[in-house]
Amino acid sequence: MVKIGTQTATDRSLFGDAALLLFLIAQVGDGVLTYIGVTVYGYQIEGNPLIRWLMAALGEGPAVTAAKLTACAFGIALHVFAVHKTVALLTTFYFVVAVLPWVAILFL
């Protein structure tokens, strides 16, 4: 039998589980807020040029869905390989540069 990863990769980690849960919440929050923002202001308000291009090509809903599902998949992959500190850093990054700016634009 072939083992993938290390022993620590297969052990449960409360920190890793919390980091992943918060990461997924950040992704959903960013996706919902992005969709609301581009619906209200147009897709040109999106700061990420790749996502803006996807929105122009696919439409706002499919582009945001594709981007958020991809981000969630990569976050889960990092969690599976026990790269929990990176997931936690990415979670903080998303809250600071994605979720909070949308909250400020839409609700303040």
C-alpha positions as CSV (number, residue, x, y, z in Angstrom):
1,M,0.0,0.0,0.0
2,V,1.3,3.4,-1.0
3,K,1.0,6.3,1.5
4,I,0.6,9.8,0.2
5,G,1.8,12.6,2.3
6,T,3.4,12.4,5.7
7,Q,2.1,11.1,9.0
8,T,1.2,14.6,10.0
9,A,-0.7,15.0,6.8
10,T,-3.1,12.2,7.9
11,D,-3.5,13.4,11.5
12,R,-6.4,15.6,12.4
13,S,-5.6,19.2,13.1
14,L,-8.0,21.4,14.9
15,F,-6.0,24.5,13.7
16,G,-6.1,23.1,10.1
17,D,-9.8,22.3,10.3
18,A,-10.6,25.8,11.6
19,A,-8.3,27.4,9.0
20,L,-10.1,25.5,6.2
21,L,-13.5,26.3,7.5
22,L,-12.7,30.0,7.7
23,F,-11.1,29.9,4.3
24,L,-14.3,28.4,2.8
25,I,-16.4,31.0,4.5
26,A,-14.1,33.7,3.1
27,Q,-14.5,32.3,-0.4
28,V,-18.3,32.1,-0.1
29,G,-18.4,35.6,1.4
30,D,-16.2,37.0,-1.3
31,G,-18.2,35.2,-4.0
32,V,-21.6,36.5,-2.8
33,L,-20.3,40.1,-2.3
34,T,-18.5,40.1,-5.6
35,Y,-21.7,39.0,-7.4
36,I,-23.7,41.7,-5.6
37,G,-21.0,44.3,-6.4
38,V,-20.8,43.5,-10.1
39,T,-24.5,43.3,-10.4
40,V,-24.9,46.8,-8.9
41,Y,-21.8,48.5,-10.4
42,G,-21.0,46.4,-13.4
43,Y,-18.2,43.9,-13.8
44,Q,-15.6,46.7,-14.5
45,I,-15.5,47.3,-10.7
46,E,-13.9,43.9,-10.1
47,G,-10.2,44.4,-9.2
48,N,-8.9,41.1,-10.5
49,P,-8.2,41.4,-14.2
50,L,-8.5,37.6,-14.7
51,I,-11.9,37.5,-13.0
52,R,-13.0,40.6,-14.9
53,W,-12.0,38.9,-18.2
54,L,-13.9,35.7,-17.2
55,M,-17.0,37.9,-16.4
56,A,-16.9,39.5,-19.8
57,A,-16.5,36.0,-21.4
58,L,-18.9,33.9,-19.3
59,G,-21.1,36.3,-17.4
60,E,-20.9,37.4,-13.8
61,G,-22.5,34.4,-12.1
62,P,-20.6,31.6,-14.0
63,A,-17.3,33.5,-13.6
64,V,-17.6,34.1,-9.9
65,T,-18.8,30.5,-9.4
66,A,-15.9,29.1,-11.4
67,A,-13.3,31.2,-9.6
68,K,-14.6,30.5,-6.1
69,L,-15.0,26.7,-6.7
70,T,-11.4,26.7,-8.0
71,A,-10.2,28.6,-5.0
72,C,-12.1,26.2,-2.7
73,A,-10.6,23.2,-4.4
74,F,-7.1,24.5,-4.0
75,G,-7.7,25.4,-0.4
76,I,-9.0,21.9,0.3
77,A,-5.9,20.4,-1.5
78,L,-3.7,22.5,0.8
79,H,-5.6,21.2,3.8
80,V,-5.3,17.6,2.7
81,F,-1.6,18.0,2.4
82,A,-1.4,19.6,5.8
83,V,-0.3,23.0,4.7
84,H,-2.4,24.6,7.3
85,K,-0.4,27.8,7.9
86,T,-0.7,28.7,4.2
87,V,-4.5,28.1,4.4
88,A,-4.6,30.4,7.4
89,L,-2.5,33.1,5.7
90,L,-4.7,32.9,2.6
91,T,-7.8,33.2,4.7
92,T,-6.5,36.3,6.3
93,F,-5.5,37.7,2.9
94,Y,-9.0,37.1,1.4
95,F,-10.7,38.7,4.4
96,V,-8.5,41.7,4.2
97,V,-8.2,42.3,0.4
98,A,-11.5,40.8,-0.8
99,V,-14.2,40.6,1.8
100,L,-13.6,43.8,3.7
101,P,-13.3,46.1,0.6
102,W,-16.6,44.7,-0.7
103,V,-18.3,45.3,2.6
104,A,-16.9,48.9,2.6
105,I,-18.1,49.5,-1.0
106,L,-21.5,47.9,-0.6
107,F,-22.6,48.7,3.0
108,L,-20.6,51.7,4.3
